[in-house]
Amino acid sequence: MTQVTMIGCDLHDRTMLLQTAVGKEKPEQRSFPNDFFGRKAMIGYLFGRARESGSGRIVFVYEASGQGYGLYDLLTIEGIECFVLSPTHIPRSAKSKRQKTDSKDALKLLELARGHILAGNELPVVWTPPQLLRDDRELVRGRLEAAEACTRVKLKILSLLKRHGMELPQWFSKSRSWTKRFVQWLKGEAERMAATVTPILLSLIERFETLRRQMVALERHIRHLCKTPRYKVPCEKLRELMGVGLITAMTFLTEMGDLTRFSNRRQVAAYLGLCPSSFESGEADDRKGHITRQGPGRVRKVLCQAAWAAIRTDPQTRKVWKRIKRGSSRRGKKAVVAIMRRLGIHMWHVALSAGVDSKLEQPPTPPPRWTSARAQQKGTAPFTSPSPRPQARG
């Protein structure tokens, strides 16, 4: 059997702590700075260690984090087999949660890699999206974050008015729509408030108008994105569903990514976090709890909004919602979650039949030259791979 060099890496913004071992030997701990030169030195160290042990395969494991997939791209291009693991799917004991260090975290990842290579254990690997899809996600997520920030500002304005005993106009109370007329009314009321309160309200109004302009600009870019070949057909098909609009459709497509990863509706519901958790052991074989809330929370949020819109506008969806609710207010949330699950699975079927899987296939792109959180210094030399190197696989 060909020797395999295995690495568990605890990745941070400034450091990378490695636990390296070949086969069943004792691990060796090394630390590198998480910058251009640090990653260059780390790759040289890995290839050097592989040459010393005669390894024909290098397996690198680290947890998914806010660092993104830059390290994965770099290692893959260099011929190193890299796995990005889901932190929520790695089993941890109560003791390990209370005695947590970088060294122990890296050693835990190394043991997972050992179990995968030597015993064939399954790794909780996250799906790595292509670079173009990551960029598309940034645009859609920016639009969602702007909407959330705008909602927070609205609530602050209404709370400020309530604290000062100001009643909202009757025409606004009926529609609750933040039109230009209502904004002008707010500015007029701000001038009649106390001198110390007026600048606060005017600042909130200005922030609201800025966020609304940002939302309009981002939505314009999303409308342009949805007309590209990889989104045009599935987005049009999804928008034909009751309750599904542009933002819901594009959020679903960008966050779900390759829809062929899912074999059936149960896997889709599990990925969306809309299946019940289980607490079953011994004689208890049917003990279910709340939904798991695993997977992308952004998709659950837009599905919730789309579900309520479908309940209001679609008689068939309203009929299903009433059947699940059974006339009880205590079952209202369960009924909405059921509609969300039903809608998410239906959207998966529709997008899959529209051919979104083939349109999202994109050629791999080289990673950026700089993937650290810190800025690259001027005058640095271009990256050169260490030579010679072993083959990626034995």
PEWOUR-V217518 format. One record per residue. N is the residue number from 1. RES is the residue in one small letter. BURIAL is b if it has 16 or more other C-alpha atoms within 10 Angstrom, else e. Layout:
# PEWOUR-V217518
n: (N/N)
res: (RES/RES)
burial: (BURIAL/BURIAL)
This chain:
# PEWOUR-V217518
n: (1/2/3/4/5/6/7/8/9/10/11/12/13/14/15/16/17/18/19/20/21/22/23/24/25/26/27/28/29/30/31/32/33/34/35/36/37/38/39/40/41/42/43/44/45/46/47/48/49/50/51/52/53/54/55/56/57/58/59/60/61/62/63/64/65/66/67/68/69/70/71/72/73/74/75/76/77/78/79/80/81/82/83/84/85/86/87/88/89/90/91/92/93/94/95/96/97/98/99/100/101/102/103/104/105/106/107/108/109/110/111/112/113/114/115/116/117/118/119/120/121/122/123/124/125/126/127/128/129/130/131/132/133/134/135/136/137/138/139/140/141/142/143/144/145/146/147/148/149/150/151/152/153/154/155/156/157/158/159/160/161/162/163/164/165/166/167/168/169/170/171/172/173/174/175/176/177/178/179/180/181/182/183/184/185/186/187/188/189/190/191/192/193/194/195/196/197/198/199/200/201/202/203/204/205/206/207/208/209/210/211/212/213/214/215/216/217/218/219/220/221/222/223/224/225/226/227/228/229/230/231/232/233/234/235/236/237/238/239/240/241/242/243/244/245/246/247/248/249/250/251/252/253/254/255/256/257/258/259/260/261/262/263/264/265/266/267/268/269/270/271/272/273/274/275/276/277/278/279/280/281/282/283/284/285/286/287/288/289/290/291/292/293/294/295/296/297/298/299/300/301/302/303/304/305/306/307/308/309/310/311/312/313/314/315/316/317/318/319/320/321/322/323/324/325/326/327/328/329/330/331/332/333/334/335/336/337/338/339/340/341/342/343/344/345/346/347/348/349/350/351/352/353/354/355/356/357/358/359/360/361/362/363/364/365/366/367/368/369/370/371/372/373/374/375/376/377/378/379/380/381/382/383/384/385/386/387/388/389/390/391/392/393/394)
res: (m/t/q/v/t/m/i/g/c/d/l/h/d/r/t/m/l/l/q/t/a/v/g/k/e/k/p/e/q/r/s/f/p/n/d/f/f/g/r/k/a/m/i/g/y/l/f/g/r/a/r/e/s/g/s/g/r/i/v/f/v/y/e/a/s/g/q/g/y/g/l/y/d/l/l/t/i/e/g/i/e/c/f/v/l/s/p/t/h/i/p/r/s/a/k/s/k/r/q/k/t/d/s/k/d/a/l/k/l/l/e/l/a/r/g/h/i/l/a/g/n/e/l/p/v/v/w/t/p/p/q/l/l/r/d/d/r/e/l/v/r/g/r/l/e/a/a/e/a/c/t/r/v/k/l/k/i/l/s/l/l/k/r/h/g/m/e/l/p/q/w/f/s/k/s/r/s/w/t/k/r/f/v/q/w/l/k/g/e/a/e/r/m/a/a/t/v/t/p/i/l/l/s/l/i/e/r/f/e/t/l/r/r/q/m/v/a/l/e/r/h/i/r/h/l/c/k/t/p/r/y/k/v/p/c/e/k/l/r/e/l/m/g/v/g/l/i/t/a/m/t/f/l/t/e/m/g/d/l/t/r/f/s/n/r/r/q/v/a/a/y/l/g/l/c/p/s/s/f/e/s/g/e/a/d/d/r/k/g/h/i/t/r/q/g/p/g/r/v/r/k/v/l/c/q/a/a/w/a/a/i/r/t/d/p/q/t/r/k/v/w/k/r/i/k/r/g/s/s/r/r/g/k/k/a/v/v/a/i/m/r/r/l/g/i/h/m/w/h/v/a/l/s/a/g/v/d/s/k/l/e/q/p/p/t/p/p/p/r/w/t/s/a/r/a/q/q/k/g/t/a/p/f/t/s/p/s/p/r/p/q/a/r/g)
burial: (e/e/e/b/b/b/b/b/b/b/b/b/e/e/b/b/b/b/b/b/b/b/b/e/e/e/b/e/b/e/e/b/b/b/b/b/e/b/b/b/e/b/b/b/e/b/b/b/b/b/e/e/e/e/b/b/b/b/b/b/b/b/b/b/e/e/e/e/b/b/b/b/b/b/b/b/e/e/b/b/b/b/b/b/b/b/e/e/e/e/e/e/e/e/e/e/e/e/e/e/e/e/b/e/b/b/b/b/b/b/b/b/b/b/e/e/b/e/e/e/e/e/b/b/b/e/e/b/b/b/b/e/b/b/e/b/b/e/b/b/b/e/b/b/e/b/b/e/e/b/e/e/b/b/e/e/b/e/e/b/b/e/e/e/e/e/e/e/e/e/e/e/e/e/e/e/e/e/e/e/e/b/e/e/e/b/e/e/e/b/e/e/e/e/e/e/e/e/e/e/b/b/e/b/b/e/b/b/b/e/b/b/e/b/b/e/e/b/b/e/e/b/e/e/b/b/e/e/e/b/b/b/b/b/b/b/b/b/b/e/b/b/b/b/b/b/b/b/b/b/b/b/b/b/b/b/b/b/b/e/e/e/e/e/b/e/e/b/b/b/b/b/b/b/b/e/e/e/e/e/e/e/e/e/e/e/e/e/e/e/b/e/b/b/b/e/e/b/b/b/e/b/b/b/e/b/b/b/b/b/b/e/e/e/e/e/b/b/e/e/b/b/e/b/b/e/e/e/e/e/e/b/e/b/b/b/b/b/b/b/b/b/b/b/b/e/b/b/e/b/b/b/e/b/e/b/b/e/b/b/e/e/e/e/e/e/b/e/e/e/b/b/e/e/e/e/e/e/e/e/e/e/e/e/e/e/e/e/b/b/e/e/e/e)
